[in-house]
């Protein structure tokens, strides 16, 4: 499925697919805001020395 896929606007990732129904069912997908987790993301990158 698409869970975990990026939601990108103007070249920036602003969300992740949380869940959605199969394509063409007329229901919106549900996303998680990346910014809500920015402190955790940055700490995890720093702890693991990811560049």
Secondary structure as GFF3:
##gff-version 3
##sequence-region A 1 51
A	DSSP	beta_strand	6	9	.	.	.	ID=ss1
A	DSSP	beta_strand	12	19	.	.	.	ID=ss2
A	DSSP	beta_strand	30	33	.	.	.	ID=ss3
A	DSSP	three_ten_helix	35	37	.	.	.	ID=ss4
A	DSSP	alpha_helix	38	47	.	.	.	ID=ss5
###
